Amino acid sequence: MNIIVCIKQVPDSTQVKVDPKTGTLIRAGVPSILNPYDHFALEKALEIKAKTGAKVTVLSMGPNQAVAVLRLALALGADEGILLSDRAFAGSDTWATAYALATAIRKIGTYDLILCGQMAIDGDTAQTGPGIAKQLNIPQITFCTHVDANGQQVVVKKLIEGGKQVLEADLPVLITMTMPVDYAPKYPSFMAAHKAQEKPVHTWTAADIGADPGKLGLNGSPTRVDRIFPPPARTKGEMISGSPAELASKLVEILKKESFVK
Ligand SMILES: Cc1cc2nc3c(=O)[nH]c(=O)nc-3n(C[C@H](O)[C@H](O)[C@H](O)COP(=O)(O)OP(=O)(O)OC[C@H]3O[C@@H](n4cnc5c(N)ncnc54)[C@H](O)[C@@H]3O)c2cc1C
């Protein structure tokens, strides 16, 4: 069985600040990490590998430094890494990104299970995984917390409003993984990281994957970023004090004043 995990290098959002003057993100000096949802998806792929002997290929599109997340994935146990890196990819929106990743997956050739994170913590759109499935014309199941596969079928647990669904699907299928709130990513030992240096990482350009240049970058992107701005600062809350009866009556007064109740 061949599993492909799409992984993205993202800025550590806990350390990103917004420039109050320009409203743009201050990325300088901010460390890059493996998108946590992708880290979780990779761990699930490696669990399937441990049971079935599946081959796990990790695929990332980004600048040259994104090779770091591929190396991390190889150290964790993935077999092969592929980096899509080319100026032709710059300016791609989620649809053009999905096109590039799907075209690379077609070039890889044999795939049974494609795992993506639910979303990237910088872009936050959750569109790329479904976009890849659409471009490959294969089924997709989103928001999964568990995944298991046996070579013919996949069984997943999918989050839904108020509960979980257990779903089965024939392979090939694309799954997007969401992680539990208490998820703590695993990291490789020094020795594993050292050994993983011998594993292959290929860098492919747009020409290498036979991509149509008109479907990449800004030309291939149906969306445009109009403006980026931080949300307005929240106004200070009002503290009220008193006995429970006084608090209740003050609260009712406030709600009436704000026209929430008559
Ligand atoms: C007009 C426009 C121009 C843009 N220009 C640029 C640009 O020049 N440079 C730039 O970096 N971004 C650019 N972006 C942002 C870029 O399109 C998105 O970061 C990218 O499409 C992924 O979307 P997302 O971050 O919302 O990921 P999501 O859709 O939330 O990610 C879901 C999952 O898809 C997979 N995935 C997403 N991105 C990748 C990836 N790159 N490699 C492998 N797997 C991935 C991961 O499994 C991830 O968990 C631009 C966006 C727009 C709209």
The ligand as an SDF file (V2000), in Angstrom:
LIG
                    3D

 53 58  0  0  0  0  0  0  0  0999 V2000
   -3.8870   35.0310   -4.4120 C   0  0  0  0  0  0  0  0  0  0  0  0
   -3.0610   34.2500   -3.4470 C   0  0  0  0  0  0  0  0  0  0  0  0
   -1.6900   34.2840   -3.5390 C   0  0  0  0  0  0  0  0  0  0  0  0
   -0.8990   33.5430   -2.6610 C   0  0  0  0  0  0  0  0  0  0  0  0
    0.4490   33.6030   -2.7740 N   0  0  0  0  0  0  0  0  0  0  0  0
    1.2190   32.8780   -1.9590 C   0  0  0  0  0  0  0  0  0  0  0  0
    2.6350   32.8740   -2.0770 C   0  0  0  0  0  0  0  0  0  0  0  0
    3.1910   33.5700   -2.9330 O   0  0  0  0  0  0  0  0  0  0  0  0
    3.3620   32.1140   -1.2090 N   0  0  0  0  0  0  0  0  0  0  0  0
    2.7340   31.3350   -0.2520 C   0  0  0  0  0  0  0  0  0  0  0  0
    3.4280   30.6320    0.4990 O   0  0  0  0  0  0  0  0  0  0  0  0
    1.4140   31.3090   -0.1160 N   0  0  0  0  0  0  0  0  0  0  0  0
    0.6350   32.0580   -0.9380 C   0  0  0  0  0  0  0  0  0  0  0  0
   -0.7050   32.0280   -0.7970 N   0  0  0  0  0  0  0  0  0  0  0  0
   -1.2560   31.1370    0.2240 C   0  0  0  0  0  0  0  0  0  0  0  0
   -1.3470   29.7320   -0.3410 C   0  0  0  0  0  0  0  0  0  0  0  0
   -2.2480   29.7060   -1.4170 O   0  0  0  0  0  0  0  0  0  0  0  0
   -1.8640   28.7840    0.7240 C   0  0  0  0  0  0  0  0  0  0  0  0
   -0.9630   28.7880    1.8050 O   0  0  0  0  0  0  0  0  0  0  0  0
   -1.9510   27.3690    0.2140 C   0  0  0  0  0  0  0  0  0  0  0  0
   -2.8450   27.2930   -0.8730 O   0  0  0  0  0  0  0  0  0  0  0  0
   -2.4590   26.4130    1.2590 C   0  0  0  0  0  0  0  0  0  0  0  0
   -3.6380   26.9160    1.8030 O   0  0  0  0  0  0  0  0  0  0  0  0
   -3.7940   26.9400    3.3680 P   0  0  0  0  0  0  0  0  0  0  0  0
   -2.5440   27.5090    3.9390 O   0  0  0  0  0  0  0  0  0  0  0  0
   -5.0920   27.5770    3.6860 O   0  0  0  0  0  0  0  0  0  0  0  0
   -3.8190   25.4000    3.7150 O   0  0  0  0  0  0  0  0  0  0  0  0
   -5.0800   24.4750    4.0410 P   0  0  0  0  0  0  0  0  0  0  0  0
   -5.9320   24.3250    2.8490 O   0  0  0  0  0  0  0  0  0  0  0  0
   -5.7400   24.9230    5.3130 O   0  0  0  0  0  0  0  0  0  0  0  0
   -4.2490   23.1370    4.3040 O   0  0  0  0  0  0  0  0  0  0  0  0
   -4.8920   21.8770    4.4440 C   0  0  0  0  0  0  0  0  0  0  0  0
   -3.8770   20.7850    4.2510 C   0  0  0  0  0  0  0  0  0  0  0  0
   -3.4280   20.7670    2.8970 O   0  0  0  0  0  0  0  0  0  0  0  0
   -2.0500   20.3740    2.8530 C   0  0  0  0  0  0  0  0  0  0  0  0
   -1.2610   21.4990    2.3280 N   0  0  0  0  0  0  0  0  0  0  0  0
   -1.5640   22.8040    2.2700 C   0  0  0  0  0  0  0  0  0  0  0  0
   -0.5610   23.5100    1.7090 N   0  0  0  0  0  0  0  0  0  0  0  0
    0.4110   22.6150    1.4030 C   0  0  0  0  0  0  0  0  0  0  0  0
    1.7050   22.7040    0.8240 C   0  0  0  0  0  0  0  0  0  0  0  0
    2.2140   23.8870    0.4310 N   0  0  0  0  0  0  0  0  0  0  0  0
    2.4340   21.5880    0.6760 N   0  0  0  0  0  0  0  0  0  0  0  0
    1.9280   20.3720    1.0630 C   0  0  0  0  0  0  0  0  0  0  0  0
    0.7150   20.2270    1.6360 N   0  0  0  0  0  0  0  0  0  0  0  0
   -0.0260   21.3230    1.7990 C   0  0  0  0  0  0  0  0  0  0  0  0
   -1.6490   20.0640    4.2900 C   0  0  0  0  0  0  0  0  0  0  0  0
   -1.9020   18.7020    4.5320 O   0  0  0  0  0  0  0  0  0  0  0  0
   -2.6110   20.9340    5.0890 C   0  0  0  0  0  0  0  0  0  0  0  0
   -2.8180   20.4920    6.4020 O   0  0  0  0  0  0  0  0  0  0  0  0
   -1.5080   32.7670   -1.6460 C   0  0  0  0  0  0  0  0  0  0  0  0
   -2.9010   32.7390   -1.5450 C   0  0  0  0  0  0  0  0  0  0  0  0
   -3.6710   33.4800   -2.4230 C   0  0  0  0  0  0  0  0  0  0  0  0
   -5.1640   33.4460   -2.2780 C   0  0  0  0  0  0  0  0  0  0  0  0
  1  2  1  0
  2  3  1  0
  2 52  2  0
  3  4  2  0
  4  5  1  0
  4 50  1  0
  5  6  2  0
  6  7  1  0
  6 13  1  0
  7  8  2  0
  7  9  1  0
  9 10  1  0
 10 11  2  0
 10 12  1  0
 12 13  2  0
 13 14  1  0
 14 15  1  0
 14 50  1  0
 15 16  1  0
 16 17  1  0
 16 18  1  0
 18 19  1  0
 18 20  1  0
 20 21  1  0
 20 22  1  0
 22 23  1  0
 23 24  1  0
 24 25  2  0
 24 26  1  0
 24 27  1  0
 27 28  1  0
 28 29  2  0
 28 30  1  0
 28 31  1  0
 31 32  1  0
 32 33  1  0
 33 34  1  0
 33 48  1  0
 34 35  1  0
 35 36  1  0
 35 46  1  0
 36 37  1  0
 36 45  1  0
 37 38  2  0
 38 39  1  0
 39 40  1  0
 39 45  2  0
 40 41  1  0
 40 42  2  0
 42 43  1  0
 43 44  2  0
 44 45  1  0
 46 47  1  0
 46 48  1  0
 48 49  1  0
 50 51  2  0
 51 52  1  0
 52 53  1  0
M  END
$$$$
